[in-house]
Amino acid sequence: MKRFFRYLDSVIKMEVEREGKTKFKTDSVLAAPVEELDTDVANHLFQGLRLHGLEGSSSQDFNEMEIVETTDGFSITIELHDDQAVLGLGQTIGPLNKRGGVYEMYNTDEPDHSPSKRRLYSTLPIFYISSPERQIGFFLDHPGYSRFDVGFEIRDRLKIDVEGDGFDLFMFFEKPEETLRDIFKLTGNPLFLPIWSLGYHQSRWSYEDEKSVLDIAKEFRDRKIPCDAIHLDIDYMDEYKVFTWNRDRFPDPSSMIDELSRMGIKVVAIVDPGVKAVDGYDVYEDGIKNDSFCKREDGRPFKAAVWPGESSFPDFLNTATRSWWGKYYDRLLKKGIAGFWNDMNEPAIFYTSESLKELRQMSAELEDRGIETEFLFGRIISKKKYFDYGNDFTQRDDSGIVHLHRKVRNIYGFNMARAAYEGIRSCEPERRPFNITRSSYPGIQRYAILWTGDNDSQWEHLLSEIRLVQSISLAGVSFTGCDVGGFGGDCSGELLVRWTQFGAFLPFFRNHSAIGTRKQEPWAFDEEVERLVKKAIDLRYSLLPYLYTIHKQSADGETTMIRPLALVWPQDRETYYADDQFMVGSAIMVAPVYQRNSEGRHVYLPGGEWLDLNSKSIIEGGHIWVSAPLETIPHFQRRDTLLVTTASTQYAEGGSWGDLHITGFVEERAEFDLYEDDGFTYAYETGEYSIKKLVVTNTHDGIRIEVRPQKGTFICKERMLSFKIYNGSGLHEAKIPDSPAGCEILVE
Ligand code: MIG
């Protein structure tokens, strides 16, 4: 059965349910529909899409769409035209245009991010069928399994198999930038993070004791490499018991954190959902008492092995469990932990006693096979890795209805991140939280930021990440990042330099690596590598005024911090495959180098002239080759934009800056609303912020620079504003003192 609802101006939701069954509703979409529509009215609003079985489509030129019931669910097919790209699809590997691939939405702890992989940690089923003439956005809201064949089996057919009793399909008949705003209106705006989130983060699995953490911090300060945060991986815990400390290795966390805080460094702690199932451990005992854990279908407790050994898994589907769990974050907050890193929340499971038994039986078979064991070996390994525990346990929703985990799996991580966010907010209502998640679902941006998990120190993965973060951004997840330098495997000095250069433009900028791999801190290679890594990190810190402003804009639901070119220039087909470069805000485009021994790269510059931010020369648009020795990060400024930077500091002291440098490429007019505040509280909500509109206009008489009177009551530092405005007539410079009243000058 199909029903149609209108949201906003041009978003339609189609609700499909099997006769007599009701589907489970995720909490992804917060907005309520404006109205329910008759099918024929709905069909007239479908611009460029014709739903099979409905007559009278409003457009001549359309994509045929058909929905049929199958034995275990539904299949949605959408016919694709040759010139259409299918952009996005969230956390999936491959080019931004997903045509020609198969992807599954079934959250999986997949440490191998090679191109053949169909599942990763998140379900973000948002994609854009796009051609220069027309773009339609889609969001499949469904917490169970689905499979996307994007023109793989049949070139001109997108086929989505959806398992279960129903689904919601949102369709956005807008330009992609507008669709992104609509996604925020439906699923919520991204978190507004504390300023230090935008700094450089250093991590390792693991800095396993107090001394190694403090040593790392001192190295950063001695070497004058900026750093805002150090992350504690699982070894800070006592026997991997979540919310505890190993007292031998961390005898006094509070004083360690105090010492770090005197150096300007925050500490982020990892939190895993698996609760060690052992008597005498209060989190486990309380969980049992409160009936907070996932159960088997017959009501017995479900237990499985993860890092702590045999563990129970909180049932985040219900509010009671979420608020119970959320309170534990306070234990870490009280010690001074500033942020959280929710890992393993697909949830990852190593094995259960049953699956282990099965594996043992298979292994026993090895004995009988003699030497002919190759296939069996392979099967055992992949069975161990990809065991599907979805049918082994259940979850209970707020109305007491019990669901097989498989049917609601894809929102487990979402709801864990939500529990964390709500817990942290209620424990520390004055401070803006920092909360990372590995597993996610649309709407996650209102609770957490997303990092892409266990990549590898390989050049191919560097490219893969450049695409992945863009694809994720298209789902409205603004604050993303990846393990800089690569998680698995050994990084080389050159790879670390190139990866750090890319990371300097990512919202979340963290170097992280796995246990047993080559050390990956900025100084772990040679002096030249250290110098170049530091240079990239310094560049990042100089960009903070700009980045903080665009971060605030994203938190206001205007756009994501980074964007594919295809989102900004959908009419330009060439942007559909120029996915190895991306926009950072509206002023910068970065084209990271991702090839070994490379001395330059090809770059596509859409829509006319750009300012090369390395040479400060204005260059023709189109396809160009840029020279980029290891020292250089190709990045460019868009015409008629302003870029506000400052001097790099050792850490982000607050959301406001000293002397500012404004670089403009202005042929006509450019403006920028520089945002500042204290950098970590909610005082901005009651007016304690500063927004300063900078406007630069190229007039007949010269370059007019206006600094409009400040909005908001936040008091900025005394400082100078230095303008460097480039255009066809040369460089125009001016230096003026900043003041809340603003000013206006004319420069030759
Ligand atoms: O099973 O906590 O993606 O960043 O270092 C591995 C150890 C568990 C996976 C995370 C990774 C983290 C690691 N974790």
Boltz pocket constraint, residues with backbone or C-beta under 6 A from the ligand:
constraints:
  - pocket:
      binder: B
      contacts: [[A, 204], [A, 205], [A, 233], [A, 234], [A, 270], [A, 343], [A, 344], [A, 438], [A, 453], [A, 454], [A, 487], [A, 512], [A, 513], [A, 514]]
      max_distance: 6.0
